Structures are given as structure tokens and as C-alpha cells.
Amino acid sequence: MSINVKLSDSLVEQAKAYGHIEHRSVPKQIEYWSQIGKIAQENPDLPFSMIREILIADQEPIIGEYVFN
């Protein structure tokens, strides 16, 4: 579901700058920041580097269970 949200010009400009570096659109950059903030709030002891790794791992395809011969 999508809704229209009014955001400050400075937030949009910052998202544009960071999104350009990370090859994300402005909305995707804001979603990314939102995910980081949510994880950080739910897990205050996790460092940013671990939160970032969680988000990266979450994007990896599920391979399935390994079967030993």
C-alpha cells in the first residue's frame, strides 16, 4: 500500500544525496533509513554495522537446506 506523505525539503535532499551514492531512489532510501531506525529501536545494543549486515543478509536469496551425502 502506498500513501502520500509530506516530508521536509531537507530530508528529501539528504535522501537524494545518500540514495545517489547507494544507487537507491529517494523513496527507497527513506525506506532503508526507516528499516534501520526500526531495527535500532527494537535492538538498542546492536551496532550500526550489524544492523547493516542484517539488512544485506535479508536481501540474499534463500538457498534451501543443505543435504549431506
mmJSON file of the N, C-alpha and C atoms, coordinates in Angstrom:
{"data_MODEL":{"atom_site":{
"group_PDB":["ATOM","ATOM","ATOM","ATOM","ATOM","ATOM","ATOM","ATOM","ATOM","ATOM","ATOM","ATOM","ATOM","ATOM","ATOM","ATOM","ATOM","ATOM","ATOM","ATOM","ATOM","ATOM","ATOM","ATOM","ATOM","ATOM","ATOM","ATOM","ATOM","ATOM","ATOM","ATOM","ATOM","ATOM","ATOM","ATOM","ATOM","ATOM","ATOM","ATOM","ATOM","ATOM","ATOM","ATOM","ATOM","ATOM","ATOM","ATOM","ATOM","ATOM","ATOM","ATOM","ATOM","ATOM","ATOM","ATOM","ATOM","ATOM","ATOM","ATOM","ATOM","ATOM","ATOM","ATOM","ATOM","ATOM","ATOM","ATOM","ATOM","ATOM","ATOM","ATOM","ATOM","ATOM","ATOM","ATOM","ATOM","ATOM","ATOM","ATOM","ATOM","ATOM","ATOM","ATOM","ATOM","ATOM","ATOM","ATOM","ATOM","ATOM","ATOM","ATOM","ATOM","ATOM","ATOM","ATOM","ATOM","ATOM","ATOM","ATOM","ATOM","ATOM","ATOM","ATOM","ATOM","ATOM","ATOM","ATOM","ATOM","ATOM","ATOM","ATOM","ATOM","ATOM","ATOM","ATOM","ATOM","ATOM","ATOM","ATOM","ATOM","ATOM","ATOM","ATOM","ATOM","ATOM","ATOM","ATOM","ATOM","ATOM","ATOM","ATOM","ATOM","ATOM","ATOM","ATOM","ATOM","ATOM","ATOM","ATOM","ATOM","ATOM","ATOM","ATOM","ATOM","ATOM","ATOM","ATOM","ATOM","ATOM","ATOM","ATOM","ATOM","ATOM","ATOM","ATOM","ATOM","ATOM","ATOM","ATOM","ATOM","ATOM","ATOM","ATOM","ATOM","ATOM","ATOM","ATOM","ATOM","ATOM","ATOM","ATOM","ATOM","ATOM","ATOM","ATOM","ATOM","ATOM","ATOM","ATOM","ATOM","ATOM","ATOM","ATOM","ATOM","ATOM","ATOM","ATOM","ATOM","ATOM","ATOM","ATOM","ATOM","ATOM","ATOM","ATOM","ATOM","ATOM","ATOM","ATOM","ATOM","ATOM","ATOM","ATOM","ATOM","ATOM","ATOM"],
"id":[1,2,3,4,5,6,7,8,9,10,11,12,13,14,15,16,17,18,19,20,21,22,23,24,25,26,27,28,29,30,31,32,33,34,35,36,37,38,39,40,41,42,43,44,45,46,47,48,49,50,51,52,53,54,55,56,57,58,59,60,61,62,63,64,65,66,67,68,69,70,71,72,73,74,75,76,77,78,79,80,81,82,83,84,85,86,87,88,89,90,91,92,93,94,95,96,97,98,99,100,101,102,103,104,105,106,107,108,109,110,111,112,113,114,115,116,117,118,119,120,121,122,123,124,125,126,127,128,129,130,131,132,133,134,135,136,137,138,139,140,141,142,143,144,145,146,147,148,149,150,151,152,153,154,155,156,157,158,159,160,161,162,163,164,165,166,167,168,169,170,171,172,173,174,175,176,177,178,179,180,181,182,183,184,185,186,187,188,189,190,191,192,193,194,195,196,197,198,199,200,201,202,203,204,205,206,207],
"type_symbol":["N","C","C","N","C","C","N","C","C","N","C","C","N","C","C","N","C","C","N","C","C","N","C","C","N","C","C","N","C","C","N","C","C","N","C","C","N","C","C","N","C","C","N","C","C","N","C","C","N","C","C","N","C","C","N","C","C","N","C","C","N","C","C","N","C","C","N","C","C","N","C","C","N","C","C","N","C","C","N","C","C","N","C","C","N","C","C","N","C","C","N","C","C","N","C","C","N","C","C","N","C","C","N","C","C","N","C","C","N","C","C","N","C","C","N","C","C","N","C","C","N","C","C","N","C","C","N","C","C","N","C","C","N","C","C","N","C","C","N","C","C","N","C","C","N","C","C","N","C","C","N","C","C","N","C","C","N","C","C","N","C","C","N","C","C","N","C","C","N","C","C","N","C","C","N","C","C","N","C","C","N","C","C","N","C","C","N","C","C","N","C","C","N","C","C","N","C","C","N","C","C","N","C","C","N","C","C"],
"label_atom_id":["N","CA","C","N","CA","C","N","CA","C","N","CA","C","N","CA","C","N","CA","C","N","CA","C","N","CA","C","N","CA","C","N","CA","C","N","CA","C","N","CA","C","N","CA","C","N","CA","C","N","CA","C","N","CA","C","N","CA","C","N","CA","C","N","CA","C","N","CA","C","N","CA","C","N","CA","C","N","CA","C","N","CA","C","N","CA","C","N","CA","C","N","CA","C","N","CA","C","N","CA","C","N","CA","C","N","CA","C","N","CA","C","N","CA","C","N","CA","C","N","CA","C","N","CA","C","N","CA","C","N","CA","C","N","CA","C","N","CA","C","N","CA","C","N","CA","C","N","CA","C","N","CA","C","N","CA","C","N","CA","C","N","CA","C","N","CA","C","N","CA","C","N","CA","C","N","CA","C","N","CA","C","N","CA","C","N","CA","C","N","CA","C","N","CA","C","N","CA","C","N","CA","C","N","CA","C","N","CA","C","N","CA","C","N","CA","C","N","CA","C","N","CA","C","N","CA","C","N","CA","C","N","CA","C","N","CA","C","N","CA","C"],
"label_alt_id":[null,null,null,null,null,null,null,null,null,null,null,null,null,null,null,null,null,null,null,null,null,null,null,null,null,null,null,null,null,null,null,null,null,null,null,null,null,null,null,null,null,null,null,null,null,null,null,null,null,null,null,null,null,null,null,null,null,null,null,null,null,null,null,null,null,null,null,null,null,null,null,null,null,null,null,null,null,null,null,null,null,null,null,null,null,null,null,null,null,null,null,null,null,null,null,null,null,null,null,null,null,null,null,null,null,null,null,null,null,null,null,null,null,null,null,null,null,null,null,null,null,null,null,null,null,null,null,null,null,null,null,null,null,null,null,null,null,null,null,null,null,null,null,null,null,null,null,null,null,null,null,null,null,null,null,null,null,null,null,null,null,null,null,null,null,null,null,null,null,null,null,null,null,null,null,null,null,null,null,null,null,null,null,null,null,null,null,null,null,null,null,null,null,null,null,null,null,null,null,null,null,null,null,null,null,null,null],
"label_comp_id":["MET","MET","MET","SER","SER","SER","ILE","ILE","ILE","ASN","ASN","ASN","VAL","VAL","VAL","LYS","LYS","LYS","LEU","LEU","LEU","SER","SER","SER","ASP","ASP","ASP","SER","SER","SER","LEU","LEU","LEU","VAL","VAL","VAL","GLU","GLU","GLU","GLN","GLN","GLN","ALA","ALA","ALA","LYS","LYS","LYS","ALA","ALA","ALA","TYR","TYR","TYR","GLY","GLY","GLY","HIS","HIS","HIS","ILE","ILE","ILE","GLU","GLU","GLU","HIS","HIS","HIS","ARG","ARG","ARG","SER","SER","SER","VAL","VAL","VAL","PRO","PRO","PRO","LYS","LYS","LYS","GLN","GLN","GLN","ILE","ILE","ILE","GLU","GLU","GLU","TYR","TYR","TYR","TRP","TRP","TRP","SER","SER","SER","GLN","GLN","GLN","ILE","ILE","ILE","GLY","GLY","GLY","LYS","LYS","LYS","ILE","ILE","ILE","ALA","ALA","ALA","GLN","GLN","GLN","GLU","GLU","GLU","ASN","ASN","ASN","PRO","PRO","PRO","ASP","ASP","ASP","LEU","LEU","LEU","PRO","PRO","PRO","PHE","PHE","PHE","SER","SER","SER","MET","MET","MET","ILE","ILE","ILE","ARG","ARG","ARG","GLU","GLU","GLU","ILE","ILE","ILE","LEU","LEU","LEU","ILE","ILE","ILE","ALA","ALA","ALA","ASP","ASP","ASP","GLN","GLN","GLN","GLU","GLU","GLU","PRO","PRO","PRO","ILE","ILE","ILE","ILE","ILE","ILE","GLY","GLY","GLY","GLU","GLU","GLU","TYR","TYR","TYR","VAL","VAL","VAL","PHE","PHE","PHE","ASN","ASN","ASN"],
"label_asym_id":["A","A","A","A","A","A","A","A","A","A","A","A","A","A","A","A","A","A","A","A","A","A","A","A","A","A","A","A","A","A","A","A","A","A","A","A","A","A","A","A","A","A","A","A","A","A","A","A","A","A","A","A","A","A","A","A","A","A","A","A","A","A","A","A","A","A","A","A","A","A","A","A","A","A","A","A","A","A","A","A","A","A","A","A","A","A","A","A","A","A","A","A","A","A","A","A","A","A","A","A","A","A","A","A","A","A","A","A","A","A","A","A","A","A","A","A","A","A","A","A","A","A","A","A","A","A","A","A","A","A","A","A","A","A","A","A","A","A","A","A","A","A","A","A","A","A","A","A","A","A","A","A","A","A","A","A","A","A","A","A","A","A","A","A","A","A","A","A","A","A","A","A","A","A","A","A","A","A","A","A","A","A","A","A","A","A","A","A","A","A","A","A","A","A","A","A","A","A","A","A","A","A","A","A","A","A","A"],
"label_entity_id":["1","1","1","1","1","1","1","1","1","1","1","1","1","1","1","1","1","1","1","1","1","1","1","1","1","1","1","1","1","1","1","1","1","1","1","1","1","1","1","1","1","1","1","1","1","1","1","1","1","1","1","1","1","1","1","1","1","1","1","1","1","1","1","1","1","1","1","1","1","1","1","1","1","1","1","1","1","1","1","1","1","1","1","1","1","1","1","1","1","1","1","1","1","1","1","1","1","1","1","1","1","1","1","1","1","1","1","1","1","1","1","1","1","1","1","1","1","1","1","1","1","1","1","1","1","1","1","1","1","1","1","1","1","1","1","1","1","1","1","1","1","1","1","1","1","1","1","1","1","1","1","1","1","1","1","1","1","1","1","1","1","1","1","1","1","1","1","1","1","1","1","1","1","1","1","1","1","1","1","1","1","1","1","1","1","1","1","1","1","1","1","1","1","1","1","1","1","1","1","1","1","1","1","1","1","1","1"],
"label_seq_id":[1,1,1,2,2,2,3,3,3,4,4,4,5,5,5,6,6,6,7,7,7,8,8,8,9,9,9,10,10,10,11,11,11,12,12,12,13,13,13,14,14,14,15,15,15,16,16,16,17,17,17,18,18,18,19,19,19,20,20,20,21,21,21,22,22,22,23,23,23,24,24,24,25,25,25,26,26,26,27,27,27,28,28,28,29,29,29,30,30,30,31,31,31,32,32,32,33,33,33,34,34,34,35,35,35,36,36,36,37,37,37,38,38,38,39,39,39,40,40,40,41,41,41,42,42,42,43,43,43,44,44,44,45,45,45,46,46,46,47,47,47,48,48,48,49,49,49,50,50,50,51,51,51,52,52,52,53,53,53,54,54,54,55,55,55,56,56,56,57,57,57,58,58,58,59,59,59,60,60,60,61,61,61,62,62,62,63,63,63,64,64,64,65,65,65,66,66,66,67,67,67,68,68,68,69,69,69],
"pdbx_PDB_ins_code":[null,null,null,null,null,null,null,null,null,null,null,null,null,null,null,null,null,null,null,null,null,null,null,null,null,null,null,null,null,null,null,null,null,null,null,null,null,null,null,null,null,null,null,null,null,null,null,null,null,null,null,null,null,null,null,null,null,null,null,null,null,null,null,null,null,null,null,null,null,null,null,null,null,null,null,null,null,null,null,null,null,null,null,null,null,null,null,null,null,null,null,null,null,null,null,null,null,null,null,null,null,null,null,null,null,null,null,null,null,null,null,null,null,null,null,null,null,null,null,null,null,null,null,null,null,null,null,null,null,null,null,null,null,null,null,null,null,null,null,null,null,null,null,null,null,null,null,null,null,null,null,null,null,null,null,null,null,null,null,null,null,null,null,null,null,null,null,null,null,null,null,null,null,null,null,null,null,null,null,null,null,null,null,null,null,null,null,null,null,null,null,null,null,null,null,null,null,null,null,null,null,null,null,null,null,null,null],
"Cartn_x":[0.837,0.0,0.89,0.519,1.283,0.364,0.946,0.21,1.105,0.517,1.284,1.638,2.894,3.388,4.139,3.899,4.613,5.92,7.036,8.359,9.051,9.949,10.685,11.611,11.851,12.754,14.149,14.609,15.97,16.087,15.061,15.095,15.13,14.318,14.279,15.628,16.237,17.547,18.62,18.59,19.55,19.343,18.091,17.795,18.245,18.098,18.541,20.058,20.785,22.253,22.741,22.215,22.631,22.151,20.946,20.416,21.236,21.722,22.577,23.842,24.443,25.664,25.39,24.256,23.921,23.066,22.847,22.058,20.623,20.009,18.623,17.835,16.555,15.68,15.428,14.88,14.575,13.631,12.526,11.644,12.336,13.156,13.857,14.876,15.544,16.498,15.778,14.617,13.854,13.339,12.92,12.522,13.704,14.881,16.089,16.37,16.331,16.536,15.482,14.26,13.175,13.437,13.895,14.22,15.336,16.372,17.48,16.978,16.165,15.635,14.787,13.953,13.101,13.943,14.922,15.789,16.578,17.095,17.873,17.005,15.764,14.875,14.512,14.311,13.955,15.159,16.371,17.606,18.648,18.479,19.362,20.833,21.138,22.534,23.278,22.569,23.232,23.942,25.193,25.873,25.345,25.537,25.048,25.587,26.853,27.437,26.677,26.228,25.476,24.077,23.462,22.151,22.254,23.294,23.5,23.68,24.453,24.656,23.354,22.506,21.196,20.371,20.358,19.591,20.144,21.45,22.064,21.718,21.84,21.534,20.065,19.207,17.776,17.457,18.316,18.099,18.644,19.438,20.015,18.945,19.031,18.035,18.15,17.027,17.018,17.453,18.49,19.067,18.382,17.985,17.362,18.29,17.818,18.573,19.665,20.844,21.951,21.767,21.954,21.814,23.202,23.581,24.862,24.759,25.828,25.828,26.218],
"Cartn_y":[-1.164,0.0,1.237,2.209,3.451,4.605,5.572,6.771,7.973,9.123,10.353,10.883,11.276,11.803,13.086,14.103,15.366,15.289,15.485,15.427,16.77,17.081,18.335,18.287,19.444,19.532,19.049,19.346,18.941,17.417,16.733,15.272,14.682,15.212,14.714,14.944,16.107,16.388,15.461,15.201,14.268,12.866,12.438,11.11,11.01,12.092,12.108,11.931,12.647,12.564,11.172,10.654,9.334,8.245,8.395,7.419,7.342,8.489,8.508,7.687,7.847,7.102,5.603,5.225,3.805,3.232,4.032,3.598,3.235,4.111,3.936,5.17,4.985,6.123,6.817,8.015,8.747,7.93,7.406,6.609,5.371,4.696,3.507,3.882,5.034,5.475,5.769,6.398,6.697,5.399,4.431,3.125,2.454,2.546,1.96,2.586,3.914,4.59,4.183,3.998,3.583,2.189,1.281,-0.075,-0.036,0.756,0.872,1.406,2.442,3.027,2.054,1.28,0.298,-0.776,-1.315,-2.352,-1.791,-0.571,0.05,0.277,0.675,0.914,-0.401,-1.455,-2.747,-3.459,-3.092,-3.744,-2.683,-1.946,-0.807,-1.163,-2.438,-2.824,-3.203,-3.293,-3.659,-2.458,-2.632,-1.543,-1.414,-0.238,0.007,-1.021,-1.396,-2.35,-3.675,-4.12,-5.374,-5.191,-4.054,-3.777,-3.788,-3.163,-3.13,-4.542,-5.388,-6.763,-7.553,-7.292,-7.951,-7.591,-6.308,-5.873,-6.462,-6.57,-7.172,-8.652,-9.358,-10.79,-11.047,-10.129,-10.278,-10.216,-9.6,-9.474,-10.663,-11.514,-12.659,-13.711,-14.38,-15.415,-16.611,-17.228,-18.433,-19.593,-20.264,-21.37,-22.691,-22.854,-24.109,-24.876,-25.989,-26.805,-27.594,-27.625,-28.384,-29.86,-30.728,-32.168,-32.785,-33.438,-34.11,-35.473,-35.887,-37.195,-38.29],
"Cartn_z":[0.0,0.0,0.0,-0.747,-0.747,-0.368,0.337,0.72,0.487,0.338,0.189,1.567,1.73,2.999,2.706,3.511,3.345,4.153,3.469,4.086,3.899,4.803,4.686,3.476,2.908,1.752,2.098,3.318,3.689,3.78,4.296,4.354,2.953,2.062,0.683,0.0,0.216,-0.383,0.172,1.475,2.071,1.518,1.412,0.867,-0.584,-1.321,-2.716,-2.794,-1.934,-1.942,-1.53,-0.422,0.044,-0.913,-1.438,-2.375,-3.644,-4.108,-5.292,-5.056,-3.895,-3.553,-3.5,-2.904,-2.724,-3.865,-4.914,-6.078,-5.69,-4.862,-4.462,-4.867,-5.113,-5.349,-4.007,-4.062,-2.821,-1.932,-2.465,-1.591,-1.008,-1.813,-1.308,-0.234,-0.376,0.632,1.943,1.87,3.08,3.708,2.896,3.426,4.133,3.541,4.132,5.496,5.564,6.842,7.859,7.398,8.279,8.85,7.999,8.454,9.498,9.228,10.182,11.517,11.471,12.697,13.478,12.786,13.452,14.123,13.409,13.987,15.162,15.023,16.109,17.343,17.136,18.271,18.965,18.199,18.772,19.389,18.964,19.428,19.747,20.835,21.113,21.327,21.566,21.794,20.519,19.392,18.141,17.534,17.107,16.396,14.974,14.386,13.028,12.048,12.182,11.235,11.241,12.402,12.473,11.87,12.12,11.538,10.012,9.502,8.045,7.494,8.182,7.741,7.77,8.755,8.823,7.597,7.241,6.08,4.787,4.68,3.489,3.411,4.529,4.556,4.248,4.668,4.417,2.929,2.142,0.702,-0.093,0.551,-0.149,-0.413,-1.554,-1.857,-0.915,-0.621,0.219,-0.635,-0.208,-0.984,-0.656,0.562,0.975,1.9,2.335,3.282,2.564,3.183,2.622,2.949,1.972,2.169,2.143,3.244,3.314,2.643,1.965,1.287,2.205],
"occupancy":[1.0,1.0,1.0,1.0,1.0,1.0,1.0,1.0,1.0,1.0,1.0,1.0,1.0,1.0,1.0,1.0,1.0,1.0,1.0,1.0,1.0,1.0,1.0,1.0,1.0,1.0,1.0,1.0,1.0,1.0,1.0,1.0,1.0,1.0,1.0,1.0,1.0,1.0,1.0,1.0,1.0,1.0,1.0,1.0,1.0,1.0,1.0,1.0,1.0,1.0,1.0,1.0,1.0,1.0,1.0,1.0,1.0,1.0,1.0,1.0,1.0,1.0,1.0,1.0,1.0,1.0,1.0,1.0,1.0,1.0,1.0,1.0,1.0,1.0,1.0,1.0,1.0,1.0,1.0,1.0,1.0,1.0,1.0,1.0,1.0,1.0,1.0,1.0,1.0,1.0,1.0,1.0,1.0,1.0,1.0,1.0,1.0,1.0,1.0,1.0,1.0,1.0,1.0,1.0,1.0,1.0,1.0,1.0,1.0,1.0,1.0,1.0,1.0,1.0,1.0,1.0,1.0,1.0,1.0,1.0,1.0,1.0,1.0,1.0,1.0,1.0,1.0,1.0,1.0,1.0,1.0,1.0,1.0,1.0,1.0,1.0,1.0,1.0,1.0,1.0,1.0,1.0,1.0,1.0,1.0,1.0,1.0,1.0,1.0,1.0,1.0,1.0,1.0,1.0,1.0,1.0,1.0,1.0,1.0,1.0,1.0,1.0,1.0,1.0,1.0,1.0,1.0,1.0,1.0,1.0,1.0,1.0,1.0,1.0,1.0,1.0,1.0,1.0,1.0,1.0,1.0,1.0,1.0,1.0,1.0,1.0,1.0,1.0,1.0,1.0,1.0,1.0,1.0,1.0,1.0,1.0,1.0,1.0,1.0,1.0,1.0,1.0,1.0,1.0,1.0,1.0,1.0],
"B_iso_or_equiv":[0.0,0.0,0.0,0.0,0.0,0.0,0.0,0.0,0.0,0.0,0.0,0.0,0.0,0.0,0.0,0.0,0.0,0.0,0.0,0.0,0.0,0.0,0.0,0.0,0.0,0.0,0.0,0.0,0.0,0.0,0.0,0.0,0.0,0.0,0.0,0.0,0.0,0.0,0.0,0.0,0.0,0.0,0.0,0.0,0.0,0.0,0.0,0.0,0.0,0.0,0.0,0.0,0.0,0.0,0.0,0.0,0.0,0.0,0.0,0.0,0.0,0.0,0.0,0.0,0.0,0.0,0.0,0.0,0.0,0.0,0.0,0.0,0.0,0.0,0.0,0.0,0.0,0.0,0.0,0.0,0.0,0.0,0.0,0.0,0.0,0.0,0.0,0.0,0.0,0.0,0.0,0.0,0.0,0.0,0.0,0.0,0.0,0.0,0.0,0.0,0.0,0.0,0.0,0.0,0.0,0.0,0.0,0.0,0.0,0.0,0.0,0.0,0.0,0.0,0.0,0.0,0.0,0.0,0.0,0.0,0.0,0.0,0.0,0.0,0.0,0.0,0.0,0.0,0.0,0.0,0.0,0.0,0.0,0.0,0.0,0.0,0.0,0.0,0.0,0.0,0.0,0.0,0.0,0.0,0.0,0.0,0.0,0.0,0.0,0.0,0.0,0.0,0.0,0.0,0.0,0.0,0.0,0.0,0.0,0.0,0.0,0.0,0.0,0.0,0.0,0.0,0.0,0.0,0.0,0.0,0.0,0.0,0.0,0.0,0.0,0.0,0.0,0.0,0.0,0.0,0.0,0.0,0.0,0.0,0.0,0.0,0.0,0.0,0.0,0.0,0.0,0.0,0.0,0.0,0.0,0.0,0.0,0.0,0.0,0.0,0.0,0.0,0.0,0.0,0.0,0.0,0.0],
"pdbx_formal_charge":[null,null,null,null,null,null,null,null,null,null,null,null,null,null,null,null,null,null,null,null,null,null,null,null,null,null,null,null,null,null,null,null,null,null,null,null,null,null,null,null,null,null,null,null,null,null,null,null,null,null,null,null,null,null,null,null,null,null,null,null,null,null,null,null,null,null,null,null,null,null,null,null,null,null,null,null,null,null,null,null,null,null,null,null,null,null,null,null,null,null,null,null,null,null,null,null,null,null,null,null,null,null,null,null,null,null,null,null,null,null,null,null,null,null,null,null,null,null,null,null,null,null,null,null,null,null,null,null,null,null,null,null,null,null,null,null,null,null,null,null,null,null,null,null,null,null,null,null,null,null,null,null,null,null,null,null,null,null,null,null,null,null,null,null,null,null,null,null,null,null,null,null,null,null,null,null,null,null,null,null,null,null,null,null,null,null,null,null,null,null,null,null,null,null,null,null,null,null,null,null,null,null,null,null,null,null,null],
"auth_seq_id":[1,1,1,2,2,2,3,3,3,4,4,4,5,5,5,6,6,6,7,7,7,8,8,8,9,9,9,10,10,10,11,11,11,12,12,12,13,13,13,14,14,14,15,15,15,16,16,16,17,17,17,18,18,18,19,19,19,20,20,20,21,21,21,22,22,22,23,23,23,24,24,24,25,25,25,26,26,26,27,27,27,28,28,28,29,29,29,30,30,30,31,31,31,32,32,32,33,33,33,34,34,34,35,35,35,36,36,36,37,37,37,38,38,38,39,39,39,40,40,40,41,41,41,42,42,42,43,43,43,44,44,44,45,45,45,46,46,46,47,47,47,48,48,48,49,49,49,50,50,50,51,51,51,52,52,52,53,53,53,54,54,54,55,55,55,56,56,56,57,57,57,58,58,58,59,59,59,60,60,60,61,61,61,62,62,62,63,63,63,64,64,64,65,65,65,66,66,66,67,67,67,68,68,68,69,69,69],
"auth_comp_id":["MET","MET","MET","SER","SER","SER","ILE","ILE","ILE","ASN","ASN","ASN","VAL","VAL","VAL","LYS","LYS","LYS","LEU","LEU","LEU","SER","SER","SER","ASP","ASP","ASP","SER","SER","SER","LEU","LEU","LEU","VAL","VAL","VAL","GLU","GLU","GLU","GLN","GLN","GLN","ALA","ALA","ALA","LYS","LYS","LYS","ALA","ALA","ALA","TYR","TYR","TYR","GLY","GLY","GLY","HIS","HIS","HIS","ILE","ILE","ILE","GLU","GLU","GLU","HIS","HIS","HIS","ARG","ARG","ARG","SER","SER","SER","VAL","VAL","VAL","PRO","PRO","PRO","LYS","LYS","LYS","GLN","GLN","GLN","ILE","ILE","ILE","GLU","GLU","GLU","TYR","TYR","TYR","TRP","TRP","TRP","SER","SER","SER","GLN","GLN","GLN","ILE","ILE","ILE","GLY","GLY","GLY","LYS","LYS","LYS","ILE","ILE","ILE","ALA","ALA","ALA","GLN","GLN","GLN","GLU","GLU","GLU","ASN","ASN","ASN","PRO","PRO","PRO","ASP","ASP","ASP","LEU","LEU","LEU","PRO","PRO","PRO","PHE","PHE","PHE","SER","SER","SER","MET","MET","MET","ILE","ILE","ILE","ARG","ARG","ARG","GLU","GLU","GLU","ILE","ILE","ILE","LEU","LEU","LEU","ILE","ILE","ILE","ALA","ALA","ALA","ASP","ASP","ASP","GLN","GLN","GLN","GLU","GLU","GLU","PRO","PRO","PRO","ILE","ILE","ILE","ILE","ILE","ILE","GLY","GLY","GLY","GLU","GLU","GLU","TYR","TYR","TYR","VAL","VAL","VAL","PHE","PHE","PHE","ASN","ASN","ASN"],
"auth_asym_id":["A","A","A","A","A","A","A","A","A","A","A","A","A","A","A","A","A","A","A","A","A","A","A","A","A","A","A","A","A","A","A","A","A","A","A","A","A","A","A","A","A","A","A","A","A","A","A","A","A","A","A","A","A","A","A","A","A","A","A","A","A","A","A","A","A","A","A","A","A","A","A","A","A","A","A","A","A","A","A","A","A","A","A","A","A","A","A","A","A","A","A","A","A","A","A","A","A","A","A","A","A","A","A","A","A","A","A","A","A","A","A","A","A","A","A","A","A","A","A","A","A","A","A","A","A","A","A","A","A","A","A","A","A","A","A","A","A","A","A","A","A","A","A","A","A","A","A","A","A","A","A","A","A","A","A","A","A","A","A","A","A","A","A","A","A","A","A","A","A","A","A","A","A","A","A","A","A","A","A","A","A","A","A","A","A","A","A","A","A","A","A","A","A","A","A","A","A","A","A","A","A","A","A","A","A","A","A"],
"auth_atom_id":["N","CA","C","N","CA","C","N","CA","C","N","CA","C","N","CA","C","N","CA","C","N","CA","C","N","CA","C","N","CA","C","N","CA","C","N","CA","C","N","CA","C","N","CA","C","N","CA","C","N","CA","C","N","CA","C","N","CA","C","N","CA","C","N","CA","C","N","CA","C","N","CA","C","N","CA","C","N","CA","C","N","CA","C","N","CA","C","N","CA","C","N","CA","C","N","CA","C","N","CA","C","N","CA","C","N","CA","C","N","CA","C","N","CA","C","N","CA","C","N","CA","C","N","CA","C","N","CA","C","N","CA","C","N","CA","C","N","CA","C","N","CA","C","N","CA","C","N","CA","C","N","CA","C","N","CA","C","N","CA","C","N","CA","C","N","CA","C","N","CA","C","N","CA","C","N","CA","C","N","CA","C","N","CA","C","N","CA","C","N","CA","C","N","CA","C","N","CA","C","N","CA","C","N","CA","C","N","CA","C","N","CA","C","N","CA","C","N","CA","C","N","CA","C","N","CA","C","N","CA","C","N","CA","C","N","CA","C","N","CA","C"],
"pdbx_PDB_model_num":[1,1,1,1,1,1,1,1,1,1,1,1,1,1,1,1,1,1,1,1,1,1,1,1,1,1,1,1,1,1,1,1,1,1,1,1,1,1,1,1,1,1,1,1,1,1,1,1,1,1,1,1,1,1,1,1,1,1,1,1,1,1,1,1,1,1,1,1,1,1,1,1,1,1,1,1,1,1,1,1,1,1,1,1,1,1,1,1,1,1,1,1,1,1,1,1,1,1,1,1,1,1,1,1,1,1,1,1,1,1,1,1,1,1,1,1,1,1,1,1,1,1,1,1,1,1,1,1,1,1,1,1,1,1,1,1,1,1,1,1,1,1,1,1,1,1,1,1,1,1,1,1,1,1,1,1,1,1,1,1,1,1,1,1,1,1,1,1,1,1,1,1,1,1,1,1,1,1,1,1,1,1,1,1,1,1,1,1,1,1,1,1,1,1,1,1,1,1,1,1,1,1,1,1,1,1,1]
}}}
